[in-house]
Amino acid sequence: MTVTVTPSPAQEGWPLWILSGVAGAGAVLLGRFVLARRNRTAAAVDGRTPLGPPPQPLPVLLAGGADSRAPGVALDGGMLAQTTIRAVSIRGRRHRYRGEPLQDAYAVRLSADGRWVIAAVADGLGSTPHAEHAAAVAVRAATNLALTPEPGWHAAFATIAGEVVRATARFAGPVSQPAGRGTDPPATTLTIAVVPADGGRGIAACAAIGDSPALWLHDGTWTELFPPDGRRPDNVTSALPDDLGELRERQINWQPGDVLVLCSDGFGTAMGGGGSVLAQQLVTSWNSPPALRSFYRDVGFHLSTYDDDRTVLALWAGRHDTAVL
């Protein structure tokens, strides 16, 4: 006779769901143990100890509010006649942390006769109050003039200086000055370029007062059109409306494939006169006009020592942007 014994539930092994729960709980506890051990020993990696508490994030402050007429970032691109444009202006980290406005400005327009593209970049002097107004007035006045490659630059800049003085007169006097600023009137650098609008060969002309650079990319090589001349210390620049005697001029042979970049020194310093790593990277990436997102990323790089406003206005000879309808 064969007897078969069937074990009762109490005699069977642990149910699968209980075993799964035990295994999961064990994994969680093991993970917490490893993480705690890592945190305890991280401070002593390679014998080093922390120098202090971890860095805390700094607040990003708006300059008394926000307004699309004076944004923290301005970005645009397209064509004027047969010339392709990319333009961006970015409020620097220093101004964002202080709740100060973007003090750079740019403007670009087609001349009234359609023959020329007139471009301008200005960098308001932060040592003067309301410098952003001086910069904005300067670029608008510059692009509204009937400029050509041989305009008589001194007369043109004198006219622009007069516009800056008139438009910023309401900011004169100590009562209107922000705390910690001097009593000098608003001032700004200004760099202007005039290039043929048809995208063909011709003469392009540039003129500048101050340290806002102009760089020309031709045959894969950058040329700084207004290199520092050593007449002023590195942290001091000439500016409108007072320094008309320090105007500099330059003409270049403009042709298809060329790129002309006007910028504020917040970006120009990183270009290193065309010899920096950034400048060499842009020889390739700006060989033709990049997409706006890429252009913004190229200008908006993050390095701890570059905290000033950045403005770049770039012009490519030729027709590059087309719409798909």
Backbone bond lengths (Angstrom), bond angles and torsions (degrees), N, CA, C in turn:
res aa  C-N    CA-C-N  psi(-1)  N-CA   C-N-CA  omega(-1)  CA-C   N-CA-C  phi
1 M - - - 1.453 - - 1.522 107.95 -
2 T 1.309 115.25 136.11 1.464 121.31 -179.30 1.500 109.04 -107.14
3 V 1.335 114.87 129.05 1.469 120.46 -179.91 1.519 108.37 -110.83
4 T 1.316 117.57 125.59 1.474 122.84 177.89 1.510 108.73 -106.49
5 V 1.323 116.31 124.46 1.467 121.43 -178.67 1.516 108.36 -103.94
6 T 1.311 118.83 121.78 1.473 124.27 177.89 1.514 108.88 -99.16
7 P 1.305 118.73 118.95 1.475 119.75 -177.54 1.515 111.00 -65.75
8 S 1.308 114.22 145.83 1.471 119.55 176.82 1.517 109.31 -76.92
9 P 1.352 119.05 163.50 1.479 121.16 178.12 1.508 112.68 -53.91
10 A 1.301 117.67 -34.92 1.469 119.51 -178.47 1.510 111.84 -68.00
11 Q 1.386 116.14 -22.98 1.450 118.82 -177.71 1.525 112.51 -88.77
12 E 1.359 118.54 -13.51 1.452 121.19 -178.97 1.530 110.74 -74.63
13 G 1.363 116.60 167.87 1.472 121.31 177.06 1.522 110.86 -68.96
14 W 1.381 115.03 176.85 1.464 119.27 -179.64 1.524 109.82 -62.93
15 P 1.329 117.89 141.84 1.481 119.93 176.59 1.524 110.27 -61.08
16 L 1.337 114.72 151.05 1.468 120.68 -175.68 1.524 112.33 -59.76
17 W 1.319 117.56 -37.32 1.467 119.40 -176.97 1.518 111.83 -67.49
18 I 1.339 115.55 -31.74 1.469 118.59 177.56 1.530 109.70 -70.72
19 L 1.346 115.58 -44.50 1.471 119.03 179.15 1.531 110.86 -60.45
20 S 1.333 117.77 -39.93 1.465 121.00 179.45 1.527 110.80 -63.68
21 G 1.330 115.93 -41.53 1.464 119.20 179.50 1.506 112.39 -64.02
22 V 1.363 115.30 -41.09 1.469 119.41 179.51 1.522 110.38 -63.70
23 A 1.350 115.98 -42.93 1.462 119.65 -179.80 1.521 111.35 -63.85
24 G 1.336 117.93 -42.03 1.464 121.29 179.40 1.514 112.13 -63.59
25 A 1.341 115.68 -43.56 1.463 119.16 179.53 1.522 110.96 -63.61
26 G 1.343 115.18 -38.04 1.452 118.48 178.43 1.513 112.31 -63.74
27 A 1.345 116.50 -39.06 1.463 119.99 179.00 1.525 110.96 -64.81
28 V 1.338 116.76 -41.05 1.460 120.33 179.00 1.523 110.76 -62.54
29 L 1.343 116.19 -45.76 1.468 119.59 -179.43 1.524 111.00 -63.55
30 L 1.340 116.35 -40.38 1.461 119.51 179.06 1.526 110.80 -63.46
31 G 1.350 116.11 -41.59 1.461 119.10 179.01 1.513 111.37 -62.35
32 R 1.339 116.55 -43.43 1.470 119.48 179.53 1.522 111.23 -63.76
33 F 1.339 116.27 -37.72 1.464 119.20 179.53 1.526 111.06 -64.52
34 V 1.342 116.40 -44.10 1.461 120.38 -179.30 1.526 110.44 -64.74
35 L 1.347 116.57 -42.88 1.458 119.84 -179.94 1.515 111.60 -64.20
36 A 1.338 116.81 -42.59 1.468 119.34 179.09 1.524 110.97 -63.70
37 R 1.318 115.93 -39.99 1.470 119.29 179.91 1.521 110.68 -65.62
38 R 1.348 115.71 -39.60 1.463 119.56 179.12 1.526 110.15 -64.20
39 N 1.339 117.19 -42.50 1.464 120.26 -179.80 1.522 111.49 -64.64
40 R 1.356 115.76 -36.19 1.470 118.10 -178.81 1.514 111.74 -69.75
41 T 1.341 116.53 -31.15 1.460 119.46 -174.63 1.517 113.29 -98.11
42 A 1.352 117.59 -10.83 1.462 119.06 -176.27 1.521 111.80 -60.79
43 A 1.333 115.95 -34.33 1.462 119.65 -176.80 1.522 112.15 -68.59
44 A 1.341 115.57 -18.57 1.458 118.19 -176.03 1.527 112.47 -111.85
45 V 1.317 117.05 19.14 1.466 120.02 178.91 1.526 108.78 -62.39
46 D 1.317 116.11 132.00 1.466 122.18 179.81 1.531 111.96 56.25
47 G 1.349 116.32 27.07 1.448 119.40 177.40 1.506 115.32 77.71
48 R 1.351 117.65 6.07 1.461 120.02 -177.54 1.519 110.37 -94.09
49 T 1.311 115.78 147.52 1.462 121.66 175.93 1.517 108.82 -118.46
50 P 1.324 117.50 154.39 1.472 119.50 -179.04 1.523 111.50 -61.32
51 L 1.334 116.64 144.93 1.465 121.14 178.49 1.520 112.03 -87.01
52 G 1.309 117.31 -8.65 1.461 120.81 -178.76 1.511 109.76 168.11
53 P 1.311 116.23 -171.39 1.461 119.39 -179.85 1.520 110.49 -66.76
54 P 1.320 117.56 158.29 1.474 119.70 179.32 1.522 110.21 -62.80
55 P 1.351 117.17 151.44 1.468 119.77 -179.01 1.517 111.43 -62.70
56 Q 1.304 114.61 142.61 1.454 120.54 -179.93 1.528 109.72 -101.63
57 P 1.324 117.52 143.95 1.475 119.36 178.08 1.520 111.08 -66.20
58 L 1.325 115.34 143.25 1.452 121.30 177.39 1.522 110.07 -95.01
59 P 1.315 118.72 145.35 1.465 119.91 -179.76 1.521 111.26 -70.47
60 V 1.312 115.55 144.68 1.458 121.98 173.38 1.519 106.72 -102.14
61 L 1.332 116.94 113.58 1.454 122.16 -172.21 1.516 110.90 -103.51
62 L 1.310 116.14 137.71 1.459 120.54 171.66 1.517 109.57 -78.16
63 A 1.312 115.39 151.86 1.466 120.46 -177.23 1.525 109.88 -81.42
64 G 1.336 116.73 70.39 1.457 121.22 179.60 1.512 113.31 75.57
65 G 1.317 118.54 8.91 1.458 122.51 -177.47 1.509 109.88 138.52
66 A 1.314 116.78 -166.62 1.459 121.72 179.55 1.519 109.33 -138.04
67 D 1.313 116.30 144.27 1.460 121.52 -175.38 1.525 107.38 -152.79
68 S 1.333 116.87 128.94 1.458 119.91 -177.12 1.522 112.34 -65.72
69 R 1.339 117.92 -15.40 1.460 119.99 176.67 1.517 111.95 -79.01
70 A 1.323 116.69 -17.51 1.468 121.14 178.31 1.525 107.97 -140.48
71 P 1.334 117.08 68.68 1.464 120.46 -172.91 1.519 112.83 -76.18
72 G 1.330 115.46 163.39 1.453 120.17 172.70 1.511 111.70 -74.63
73 V 1.336 116.75 -24.18 1.462 122.65 174.97 1.521 108.26 -136.52
74 A 1.320 117.07 129.71 1.465 122.47 173.18 1.519 107.50 -121.93
75 L 1.336 117.06 132.02 1.458 121.35 -174.95 1.519 108.93 -143.99
76 D 1.340 116.28 132.08 1.461 119.11 179.40 1.518 110.13 -158.17
77 G 1.306 115.40 165.20 1.455 120.53 178.38 1.510 110.74 -170.64
78 G 1.309 116.59 159.50 1.458 122.18 -178.47 1.515 109.51 154.72
79 M 1.319 115.57 -160.75 1.459 120.23 -177.35 1.520 111.41 -121.54
80 L 1.320 113.99 144.44 1.447 122.44 166.60 1.519 106.00 -117.72
81 A 1.332 115.91 111.78 1.472 120.87 -171.91 1.526 108.27 55.94
82 Q 1.345 118.04 -121.81 1.458 121.50 -178.76 1.535 111.58 -106.45
83 T 1.306 116.74 27.33 1.468 122.04 178.58 1.524 108.77 -119.15
84 T 1.323 116.54 133.37 1.460 121.41 -175.75 1.527 109.81 -101.09
85 I 1.328 114.99 138.52 1.478 121.63 -172.50 1.519 110.34 -121.26
86 R 1.317 115.64 140.75 1.461 123.30 163.53 1.526 107.19 -131.24
87 A 1.330 116.14 136.07 1.467 119.68 -178.15 1.522 109.76 -145.03
88 V 1.317 115.60 136.57 1.461 120.53 175.93 1.521 109.16 -148.75
89 S 1.325 116.11 143.78 1.460 122.96 174.99 1.524 107.19 -136.35
90 I 1.334 116.72 126.77 1.459 122.35 -172.77 1.520 109.85 -126.60
91 R 1.318 116.56 127.37 1.468 120.51 175.97 1.525 109.19 -67.59
92 G 1.323 116.72 128.06 1.457 121.68 -176.27 1.510 113.12 -72.37
93 R 1.332 115.29 161.01 1.471 120.07 -177.91 1.523 112.02 -61.32
94 R 1.310 117.36 -35.92 1.467 119.76 -179.80 1.523 110.72 -61.08
95 H 1.332 116.73 -43.84 1.467 119.86 178.89 1.516 111.82 -72.16
96 R 1.334 117.13 -33.21 1.459 119.05 178.21 1.521 111.15 -65.54
97 Y 1.318 117.59 -39.65 1.460 121.09 -179.06 1.526 111.30 -71.62
98 R 1.326 116.95 -28.34 1.471 120.27 -179.35 1.523 113.03 -93.09
99 G 1.314 116.69 -4.07 1.453 119.53 -177.31 1.515 112.68 70.27
100 E 1.337 116.83 31.98 1.461 121.81 -179.28 1.522 110.38 -102.27
101 P 1.321 118.30 155.18 1.462 120.43 -176.81 1.521 112.22 -77.22
102 L 1.312 115.06 163.56 1.462 122.32 169.20 1.522 108.32 -64.05
103 Q 1.331 117.42 125.27 1.467 121.37 -175.27 1.525 113.08 -104.47
104 D 1.329 117.44 0.61 1.462 121.36 173.23 1.520 110.04 -88.83
105 A 1.329 115.76 163.88 1.465 120.91 174.40 1.512 109.26 -154.19
106 Y 1.328 115.57 152.58 1.464 120.51 172.72 1.517 108.95 -139.86
107 A 1.320 115.49 159.07 1.461 122.23 173.05 1.517 107.92 -155.35
108 V 1.317 116.48 147.22 1.460 121.72 176.64 1.520 107.64 -148.12
109 R 1.338 115.58 134.49 1.462 120.77 -177.63 1.520 109.94 -146.58
110 L 1.317 114.54 159.07 1.458 121.94 171.44 1.519 107.85 -86.04
111 S 1.333 117.15 136.13 1.460 120.19 179.38 1.525 110.21 -63.44
112 A 1.318 116.37 160.97 1.466 121.52 -175.13 1.528 111.94 -59.62
113 D 1.332 117.28 -32.69 1.468 119.69 -179.89 1.526 112.85 -88.94
114 G 1.341 117.29 0.17 1.454 121.53 176.97 1.509 115.49 76.42
115 R 1.326 118.37 5.95 1.469 121.06 -174.86 1.527 113.40 -90.70
116 W 1.318 116.82 -22.11 1.467 120.09 -171.10 1.520 110.81 -131.63
117 V 1.326 115.32 147.30 1.458 122.11 166.91 1.525 106.81 -101.71
118 I 1.318 116.04 125.40 1.465 122.07 -179.22 1.522 107.84 -110.04
119 A 1.325 116.94 121.53 1.462 122.54 -176.78 1.518 109.79 -124.93
120 A 1.332 116.03 146.06 1.464 119.92 -179.03 1.522 110.54 -147.79
121 V 1.324 115.65 142.65 1.462 123.68 174.50 1.519 108.17 -130.58
122 A 1.330 116.31 136.38 1.464 121.56 178.91 1.524 109.57 -133.13
123 D 1.309 115.17 148.60 1.468 122.67 179.46 1.520 107.63 -128.19
124 G 1.336 116.29 104.09 1.457 120.17 179.45 1.514 111.89 -62.14
125 L 1.322 116.91 136.52 1.462 121.35 -178.64 1.524 109.82 -74.28
126 G 1.338 115.23 115.92 1.454 119.69 -177.85 1.517 113.67 -63.82
127 S 1.327 117.55 -17.82 1.463 120.40 178.97 1.524 112.05 -77.61
128 T 1.330 117.25 -8.22 1.465 121.18 177.24 1.516 109.38 -112.55
129 P 1.311 118.20 147.75 1.465 120.58 -177.80 1.519 111.63 -72.85
130 H 1.340 115.29 147.95 1.470 121.84 175.40 1.530 111.92 55.30
131 A 1.323 116.22 36.00 1.470 120.18 -177.01 1.519 112.00 -64.01
132 E 1.332 117.21 -26.72 1.463 119.40 179.93 1.524 111.90 -61.62
133 H 1.337 117.40 -30.73 1.465 120.49 178.21 1.529 110.58 -70.22
134 A 1.316 116.86 -40.69 1.459 119.81 177.79 1.522 110.95 -61.76
135 A 1.336 117.41 -41.52 1.459 120.82 179.71 1.520 111.36 -64.49
136 A 1.324 116.82 -45.18 1.462 120.57 -178.60 1.522 111.42 -63.78
137 V 1.320 117.40 -42.32 1.471 121.04 178.86 1.519 110.32 -64.54
138 A 1.325 117.48 -41.23 1.467 121.28 -176.02 1.526 111.67 -62.64
139 V 1.337 117.89 -45.66 1.466 118.35 -177.24 1.525 111.62 -70.87
140 R 1.334 117.05 -35.16 1.473 118.93 177.68 1.521 110.64 -66.55
141 A 1.336 116.11 -43.94 1.461 119.60 -179.88 1.526 110.70 -63.88
142 A 1.334 116.83 -39.53 1.459 120.17 -179.01 1.518 111.86 -63.28
143 T 1.328 117.07 -45.78 1.463 119.57 -175.80 1.523 112.30 -78.69
144 N 1.330 118.24 -10.35 1.467 121.03 175.78 1.527 112.27 -89.18
145 L 1.337 117.36 -10.05 1.461 119.91 178.83 1.531 110.79 -78.64
146 A 1.307 115.94 156.05 1.467 121.06 177.61 1.522 108.69 -86.37
147 L 1.332 115.89 73.37 1.458 120.91 -174.45 1.524 111.09 -89.53
148 T 1.326 115.93 146.16 1.459 124.70 172.70 1.523 106.49 -134.80
149 P 1.338 118.26 174.23 1.474 117.86 179.17 1.521 114.45 -60.08
150 E 1.307 119.37 -16.74 1.470 120.81 177.56 1.532 109.23 -129.64
151 P 1.327 116.70 67.85 1.452 119.27 -171.87 1.514 115.35 -91.00
152 G 1.341 116.86 -9.13 1.454 118.02 -166.80 1.517 107.27 78.88
153 W 1.336 115.46 76.17 1.456 120.34 -171.08 1.531 112.97 -61.66
154 H 1.324 117.64 -34.31 1.468 118.78 -178.02 1.522 110.75 -62.91
155 A 1.309 117.16 -42.29 1.465 119.83 177.87 1.522 110.71 -64.90
156 A 1.331 117.06 -39.99 1.465 120.32 180.00 1.521 111.06 -63.67
157 F 1.318 117.26 -46.73 1.468 119.68 -178.96 1.526 111.36 -68.82
158 A 1.311 117.83 -32.41 1.465 119.63 175.67 1.526 110.73 -64.14
159 T 1.330 116.51 -39.81 1.466 119.95 177.11 1.522 110.96 -63.73
160 I 1.321 116.30 -43.63 1.467 120.25 179.31 1.528 110.76 -63.98
161 A 1.339 116.78 -41.51 1.467 120.11 178.46 1.519 110.91 -60.04
162 G 1.339 116.64 -40.72 1.456 119.78 177.27 1.517 112.10 -62.01
163 E 1.339 116.81 -39.25 1.463 120.29 177.75 1.529 111.00 -64.22
164 V 1.319 116.78 -40.71 1.463 120.54 179.01 1.517 110.71 -62.39
165 V 1.337 116.72 -44.84 1.472 120.49 -179.71 1.527 110.41 -61.31
166 R 1.321 117.30 -47.21 1.463 120.42 -178.05 1.530 112.11 -65.02
167 A 1.333 115.92 -41.86 1.458 118.83 -175.02 1.523 112.91 -74.37
168 T 1.318 117.70 -23.94 1.466 120.14 -177.83 1.523 112.57 -106.52
169 A 1.333 117.71 9.26 1.474 120.33 -178.08 1.523 111.72 -59.92
170 R 1.339 116.89 -31.32 1.468 119.74 -177.84 1.525 112.40 -67.53
171 F 1.332 116.57 -14.01 1.458 119.61 179.50 1.523 111.95 -94.56
172 A 1.329 117.43 2.74 1.463 120.59 -179.45 1.524 110.34 -72.39
173 G 1.326 115.16 151.77 1.455 119.92 176.65 1.508 112.27 97.33
174 P 1.336 117.64 147.19 1.462 121.97 -175.34 1.515 113.88 -65.09
175 V 1.340 119.50 -24.58 1.461 120.74 -177.14 1.521 111.06 -63.04
176 S 1.334 116.56 -35.22 1.458 120.59 -175.41 1.524 113.51 -88.47
177 Q 1.331 118.45 0.32 1.453 120.36 -174.20 1.525 110.65 -82.98
178 P 1.348 117.63 135.49 1.462 120.32 172.61 1.523 110.56 -63.29
179 A 1.331 115.85 153.94 1.457 120.53 -179.92 1.526 110.61 -58.89
180 G 1.313 116.07 136.29 1.456 121.07 177.18 1.510 114.27 84.67
181 R 1.322 119.56 -0.53 1.460 121.62 179.30 1.517 109.77 -101.75
182 G 1.330 115.02 157.25 1.447 120.10 178.23 1.512 111.38 -75.16
183 T 1.318 114.95 -176.43 1.467 120.25 -178.64 1.522 111.82 -103.35
184 D 1.331 118.38 6.62 1.460 120.94 176.12 1.526 109.61 -65.82
185 P 1.335 117.44 150.39 1.462 119.77 178.28 1.527 110.73 -69.30
186 P 1.334 118.68 161.08 1.463 121.26 178.77 1.520 111.21 -55.72
187 A 1.322 116.27 139.00 1.467 121.61 -177.67 1.516 109.36 -138.65
188 T 1.333 115.60 158.91 1.461 120.06 -176.81 1.528 111.09 -155.98
189 T 1.312 115.79 149.73 1.454 120.25 166.83 1.532 108.06 -77.01
190 L 1.324 116.25 167.50 1.466 119.68 175.95 1.524 109.41 -157.21
191 T 1.330 116.06 127.70 1.460 122.44 173.81 1.522 108.30 -125.86
192 I 1.337 116.35 130.40 1.466 122.47 -175.49 1.527 108.73 -123.82
193 A 1.332 115.73 143.35 1.465 121.55 173.06 1.524 109.05 -131.14
194 V 1.333 115.80 144.01 1.462 122.74 174.58 1.519 106.96 -127.68
195 V 1.350 117.08 116.92 1.461 120.70 -177.71 1.524 109.73 -125.19
196 P 1.329 118.14 153.77 1.467 120.11 177.23 1.517 110.82 -60.45
197 A 1.327 116.16 132.90 1.457 120.39 -176.61 1.513 113.20 -78.02
198 D 1.342 118.07 -17.58 1.459 120.83 -173.85 1.516 113.72 -82.05
199 G 1.335 117.87 -0.26 1.454 121.17 177.69 1.508 114.66 74.15
200 G 1.327 117.70 5.06 1.458 121.05 -178.85 1.515 111.86 -97.91
201 R 1.320 114.60 -168.46 1.463 120.15 179.59 1.523 110.52 -73.25
202 G 1.312 115.39 148.05 1.454 119.98 178.17 1.507 110.67 171.41
203 I 1.298 114.99 -171.90 1.466 121.77 177.92 1.519 109.20 -97.61
204 A 1.326 115.97 129.34 1.454 122.02 171.13 1.521 107.73 -111.34
205 A 1.321 115.79 144.22 1.460 120.28 -176.76 1.517 110.40 -126.57
206 C 1.329 115.22 144.53 1.463 121.89 176.98 1.524 109.21 -132.24
207 A 1.316 115.28 151.87 1.464 121.24 173.97 1.524 107.87 -148.40
208 A 1.322 116.63 151.83 1.461 119.78 -174.97 1.510 111.35 -153.47
209 I 1.317 114.20 147.14 1.462 123.11 163.90 1.520 106.05 -126.20
210 G 1.325 115.69 119.89 1.459 119.36 -178.90 1.512 112.31 106.23
211 D 1.337 115.04 -172.09 1.466 120.92 -169.43 1.521 113.63 -104.97
212 S 1.326 118.37 27.08 1.466 120.30 173.84 1.526 108.14 -86.50
213 P 1.337 117.88 111.71 1.467 120.56 -167.44 1.524 113.79 -73.38
214 A 1.324 114.39 160.16 1.461 123.73 167.51 1.523 106.48 -126.82
215 L 1.338 116.33 128.08 1.464 121.27 -177.94 1.526 108.76 -127.02
216 W 1.319 114.90 136.28 1.458 122.51 -176.66 1.524 108.40 -114.56
217 L 1.340 116.27 123.80 1.458 121.92 176.70 1.526 108.22 -101.52
218 H 1.329 115.78 113.42 1.469 121.95 -177.05 1.516 108.84 -137.88
219 D 1.341 116.81 124.15 1.465 122.29 -179.68 1.526 112.08 54.05
220 G 1.337 116.16 40.56 1.457 121.09 175.49 1.511 115.32 77.77
221 T 1.330 117.81 9.97 1.469 121.41 -178.36 1.520 110.27 -126.96
222 W 1.337 114.99 133.72 1.461 120.58 175.98 1.524 110.22 -85.49
223 T 1.325 116.22 140.75 1.459 122.67 171.65 1.523 108.48 -127.31
224 E 1.326 117.26 124.67 1.464 120.76 174.77 1.528 108.13 -82.66
225 L 1.330 116.33 119.11 1.458 119.91 -172.78 1.526 112.75 -75.27
226 F 1.333 117.61 -27.47 1.471 120.46 -179.59 1.526 109.05 -130.50
227 P 1.318 117.28 73.00 1.468 119.15 179.95 1.519 110.90 -64.97
228 P 1.339 117.16 154.43 1.467 120.17 179.16 1.523 110.74 -54.87
229 D 1.341 115.61 136.02 1.467 119.32 -176.75 1.522 113.41 -103.47
230 G 1.324 117.31 -1.81 1.458 120.44 175.34 1.511 115.02 77.46
231 R 1.330 117.70 6.53 1.468 118.64 -178.80 1.529 112.04 -76.87
232 R 1.321 116.76 -20.31 1.454 120.60 179.78 1.523 109.43 -128.96
233 P 1.352 117.85 155.74 1.469 119.87 173.29 1.524 110.55 -59.31
234 D 1.343 116.00 159.82 1.459 120.62 -175.55 1.524 113.23 -59.40
235 N 1.330 116.82 -32.04 1.461 119.66 -176.01 1.524 112.63 -95.71
236 V 1.321 118.33 13.61 1.463 122.83 179.07 1.515 108.12 -126.95
237 T 1.332 116.82 136.55 1.454 119.92 -178.91 1.516 110.39 -134.25
238 S 1.319 115.54 153.70 1.457 119.41 171.47 1.520 108.80 -73.62
239 A 1.321 116.34 159.65 1.462 119.37 -174.31 1.520 110.62 -161.08
240 L 1.322 114.36 159.64 1.457 121.31 169.51 1.522 109.25 -83.10
241 P 1.328 117.94 147.84 1.461 127.75 11.15 1.530 115.27 -95.29
242 D 1.331 119.56 0.48 1.461 120.22 -166.70 1.531 115.19 -90.60
243 D 1.334 118.63 -27.95 1.467 119.99 -165.80 1.529 112.86 -103.59
244 L 1.317 116.89 48.48 1.461 119.86 -179.28 1.530 112.05 -62.67
245 G 1.316 117.13 -25.73 1.458 120.46 -179.86 1.516 113.58 -70.21
246 E 1.330 118.62 -8.91 1.463 121.47 -178.39 1.527 111.92 -106.15
247 L 1.316 116.77 23.46 1.462 122.27 176.67 1.525 110.74 -65.87
248 R 1.326 116.46 136.17 1.464 122.33 174.88 1.527 109.87 -122.48
249 E 1.340 116.67 144.79 1.457 122.21 -176.31 1.520 110.15 -128.90
250 R 1.341 115.82 155.08 1.466 120.52 178.36 1.522 109.01 -158.65
251 Q 1.322 117.03 141.40 1.455 122.72 172.60 1.524 109.41 -119.74
252 I 1.346 116.20 147.35 1.459 121.84 178.61 1.524 108.96 -134.63
253 N 1.332 115.19 158.42 1.457 121.18 175.20 1.525 108.46 -87.31
254 W 1.321 115.22 104.06 1.465 123.05 -173.86 1.526 109.64 -87.95
255 Q 1.354 116.41 136.11 1.457 119.55 -179.98 1.520 110.31 -154.66
256 P 1.336 117.56 163.05 1.470 120.67 178.88 1.521 111.84 -53.12
257 G 1.320 115.65 139.34 1.458 121.62 -176.40 1.508 113.77 95.74
258 D 1.339 117.83 -14.97 1.461 121.10 179.63 1.536 110.59 -79.80
259 V 1.318 114.25 155.49 1.463 122.23 173.98 1.522 107.79 -131.14
260 L 1.322 116.67 134.40 1.459 121.80 175.32 1.516 108.14 -119.69
261 V 1.324 116.02 126.01 1.461 122.05 -176.37 1.522 109.14 -118.20
262 L 1.320 116.10 120.46 1.463 122.45 168.40 1.525 106.97 -103.16
263 C 1.320 116.94 137.77 1.462 118.31 -176.98 1.520 110.67 -153.57
264 S 1.317 115.57 162.68 1.465 120.23 170.58 1.524 108.32 -83.46
265 D 1.334 116.55 165.21 1.462 118.44 -175.13 1.517 112.41 -69.77
266 G 1.342 118.09 -15.20 1.458 120.03 174.86 1.514 112.42 -60.50
267 F 1.330 116.94 -27.56 1.461 122.02 174.05 1.523 110.91 -103.46
268 G 1.324 116.93 -37.75 1.457 120.64 -176.59 1.518 113.26 -60.28
269 T 1.332 117.27 -34.95 1.465 119.97 178.26 1.524 110.93 -60.84
270 A 1.327 116.38 -40.75 1.465 120.27 179.32 1.521 111.81 -68.13
271 M 1.340 117.67 -23.90 1.460 120.47 177.96 1.528 111.84 -75.49
272 G 1.317 117.24 -21.46 1.452 120.44 175.52 1.514 114.22 57.60
273 G 1.333 116.38 37.64 1.450 119.91 -179.04 1.519 113.75 70.89
274 G 1.330 116.80 11.69 1.458 121.39 -178.24 1.507 113.89 100.29
275 G 1.333 117.66 -0.16 1.460 120.44 -176.70 1.512 115.25 -105.67
276 S 1.334 118.44 1.05 1.460 120.53 -176.55 1.526 111.08 -81.51
277 V 1.329 115.39 170.93 1.463 120.84 176.14 1.527 110.07 -61.94
278 L 1.336 116.50 -42.29 1.462 120.05 177.96 1.522 110.77 -58.76
279 A 1.329 117.24 -47.12 1.462 120.65 -178.41 1.519 111.22 -60.48
280 Q 1.330 117.57 -39.90 1.455 120.21 -179.95 1.522 111.86 -69.19
281 Q 1.323 117.54 -33.94 1.464 120.24 175.04 1.526 110.90 -65.05
282 L 1.324 116.10 -37.98 1.465 119.82 -177.44 1.523 112.53 -73.31
283 V 1.326 117.84 -19.55 1.464 119.58 174.00 1.523 109.69 -55.01
284 T 1.337 115.67 -39.23 1.466 120.35 179.55 1.517 112.29 -84.44
285 S 1.343 116.73 -50.43 1.465 119.15 -172.88 1.526 112.71 -72.42
286 W 1.344 117.60 -20.78 1.460 120.35 176.38 1.526 112.02 -108.23
287 N 1.325 116.76 19.97 1.454 119.96 174.77 1.527 110.52 -59.87
288 S 1.328 115.93 -33.10 1.462 123.11 169.75 1.518 107.17 -133.37
289 P 1.324 118.95 159.99 1.460 119.82 -174.62 1.526 112.13 -60.61
290 P 1.326 118.41 123.56 1.467 120.31 179.66 1.526 110.82 -75.50
291 A 1.316 115.62 165.05 1.459 120.57 170.85 1.526 108.91 -61.16
292 L 1.326 116.02 153.32 1.468 119.17 -175.95 1.525 112.08 -58.21
293 R 1.331 116.82 -39.06 1.469 119.14 179.65 1.524 110.57 -62.35
294 S 1.315 117.02 -42.61 1.464 120.66 179.35 1.528 111.11 -67.63
295 F 1.322 116.42 -38.98 1.463 120.54 179.07 1.525 110.65 -62.06
296 Y 1.324 116.14 -44.73 1.468 119.98 177.54 1.530 110.44 -61.27
297 R 1.321 117.16 -42.72 1.464 119.77 -179.86 1.523 111.64 -64.76
298 D 1.339 117.52 -37.92 1.464 120.49 178.47 1.526 111.54 -62.27
299 V 1.324 116.43 -39.12 1.471 120.32 -177.66 1.526 111.30 -83.48
300 G 1.326 117.58 -30.83 1.466 121.13 -173.61 1.507 114.46 -92.65
301 F 1.335 118.77 33.84 1.463 121.74 178.78 1.526 110.23 -62.74
302 H 1.342 115.75 158.62 1.467 121.26 -178.19 1.526 110.11 -112.89
303 L 1.320 115.56 114.39 1.464 122.69 170.49 1.520 107.17 -138.95
304 S 1.330 115.79 140.55 1.462 119.82 -169.91 1.519 113.41 -61.31
305 T 1.328 117.98 -32.05 1.458 119.68 -175.04 1.522 113.55 -89.31
306 Y 1.329 118.18 -2.62 1.467 121.69 -179.67 1.522 108.66 -108.92
307 D 1.344 115.64 88.57 1.462 119.94 -173.91 1.521 112.96 -118.89
308 D 1.341 117.71 10.71 1.459 121.45 -179.20 1.533 109.45 -87.31
309 D 1.336 115.95 166.34 1.462 120.46 172.02 1.523 109.57 -58.02
310 R 1.338 116.01 149.38 1.468 120.90 178.01 1.519 109.42 -129.98
311 T 1.308 115.64 128.77 1.455 121.51 175.20 1.518 109.17 -133.54
312 V 1.326 115.86 132.95 1.461 121.81 177.81 1.522 108.48 -134.69
313 L 1.315 115.34 128.03 1.466 122.61 174.00 1.519 106.50 -122.97
314 A 1.337 116.86 111.25 1.458 122.15 -174.38 1.523 110.10 -114.85
315 L 1.340 115.59 139.19 1.459 121.97 -179.51 1.522 109.13 -124.95
316 W 1.345 115.99 130.83 1.457 123.10 176.51 1.525 108.30 -111.77
317 A 1.319 116.57 130.02 1.454 120.21 175.24 1.524 108.72 -71.08
318 G 1.317 117.41 122.70 1.455 120.96 177.75 1.511 112.99 116.46
319 R 1.319 113.78 166.71 1.462 122.71 -176.20 1.532 108.98 -93.78
320 H 1.313 117.33 111.90 1.455 121.36 -176.39 1.526 113.50 -119.36
321 D 1.305 118.92 -28.22 1.458 121.78 -176.22 1.527 109.94 -100.21
322 T 1.321 115.97 126.14 1.463 120.73 174.84 1.518 108.61 -134.39
323 A 1.315 116.06 149.19 1.456 121.39 178.71 1.536 109.05 -96.48
324 V 1.322 115.33 146.45 1.462 121.38 176.05 1.520 107.17 -102.40
325 L 1.323 117.42 114.72 1.465 122.11 -177.02 1.510 111.10 -101.68
